[in-house]
């Protein structure tokens, strides 16, 4: 039995509807308007906003509904600066030239001066902790965007924790996770210090319809 597959091309009108109230609901609008921001104001987020962001993460889907996540919220400036120094060192020692180059810039800030770092750790004994935590973080980023709060994924946290020296950094700083849990998702959050940029063009040919 043969199946015909048809490559999908985004209709030209699809992106153009982003500002048309009559054809775009608020959830889709938030998804399309969210941006990864790399410059933040020092203003701290209020408790209510942080609670709403975390609650959105807690309501993400998870494999077999195991909810294998744990949420750590770091607002202490001293801890953030210490983590930044450790993450920057990981970049400078990386085999990836682009990471070494960016970390070598005198004005580079790993966390982009954001006031809050969220780390989602997962139970390594669960079915799919990496995907559970990533889904939770996506929920959190979208919830933040709906509140006018920006965010940026921080893979540097997972890179740092993957080394024994990195694990020691967390321990020395008193940042502890539940037993068997390790970071699978991390992001900084805060109020953008820049205007939100336009979205990069979406790649063509990345969707296939079957049937």
Secondary structure, 3 states (H helix, E strand, C coil): CCCCEEEECCCCHHHHHHHCHHHCCHHHHHHHHCCECCCECCCCCCHHHHHHHHHHHHCCCCHHHCCCEEEEEECCHHHHHHHHHHHHHHHHCCCCHHHHHHHCCCCCCCCCCCCEEEEEEEECCCCCHHHHHHHHHHHHHHHHHHCCCEEEECHHHHHHHCCHHHHHHHHHCCCCCCCCEEEEEEEEEECECCCCCCCCCCCCCCEEEEC
